[in-house]
């Protein structure tokens, strides 16, 4: 066995001359364990929340959204649609026209985004799984209908049991400045038939889904649309499919996957996660002063042992290495116990729901998702901080007080 490691291990687990050193060493291990556990739990909760948000969007967003690069709308010519449909891996395509509008319902008003969709919208989205009241149906042989976001329905106090239409107002395309009143607006009524909830304010509080033809007539468009939503076949490589779409459409169009459709949100969530990681790392650095104190007192306590080792021929580098390994072992033991405790807590939260969330949230308990990458990052960080916290007192005190 390596000689410095053997001596360091003996120092760590054997009883010291002064009982206070045992306590400080124990507190050092305990502190490292607690902060390691906290980092694992926090990162796992962020992973869980990230997965929940992604699952919510996956129930509503398409696999890919195609928009024009330098305009608001483009013609939905059959040749373009057919080229996209002919790509292997494309299951369904939905034409979409979106625009901001003013809604009126029973003397209440709200600014919203109307989303006109073609009749196969159910196939490209998971809209059916988000319906919380009424049903998803955009038209029958007699009438056209709207499906409204939950937050927007609350703002307008929509009652699906009342046969009362929502009036949708948008400015006329040829409206001249200075004209006021209804002459400047196109106004169309439509009956609400369902309410959906994605648990995301961008959708629930702003979106109303209507038939594509209804939206085109309201906005005075012929066959223009603002985007094409694409549903991929199962077990298809989405990255490869996105590259094929981009190659086919060229620079005139932009193809976004689910992550890119909400790129800012997911980047913010990742930034928050690693910001918390850095904050806990700084706290761990402060907590490592216990380790510095423990090693300092141990060096002083083992002064006679050091003299004996020197007389036996141990060089300065070996003696320094003994105490450096001692500090590193404290960090290692603390890190291992912390990882085990963090794993147990995350498992218990996942199985038994120890800590709950407000009832308004989509899940009842804080979600957790443990990832190997997080465990590795925490473990390496703890060991690096432990090494630095050990190196400083070993370097300083052995040189200044023990003349080695």
Protein Blocks (a to p, Z undefined) as FASTA:
>chain_A
ZZklmmmmmmmmmccfblklmmmmmmmmmmmmmmmmmmmmmmmmmmmmmmmmmmmmmmmm
cfbdcddfkbfbdcddfklmmmmmmpghiabdcddddddddddeehiacddddddddfkl
mmmpcklmmpcghjadfbdfkbccddddfklmmmnopafkbccddddddddfkbcehiac
jklpccdddddfbdcdehiaklmmmpccddfklmmmmnopakbcfbdcddddehiafklm
mmmmmmmnommbccddfklmmmmmmmmmmmmmmmmmmmmmmmmmmmmmmmmmmmmmmmmm
mmmmmmmmmmnopafklmmmmmmmmmmmmmmmmmmmmmmmmmmmmmmmmmnomaccdfkb
mbfbdcddddfklmmmmmmmmmmmmmmmmmmmmmmmmmmmnoZZ
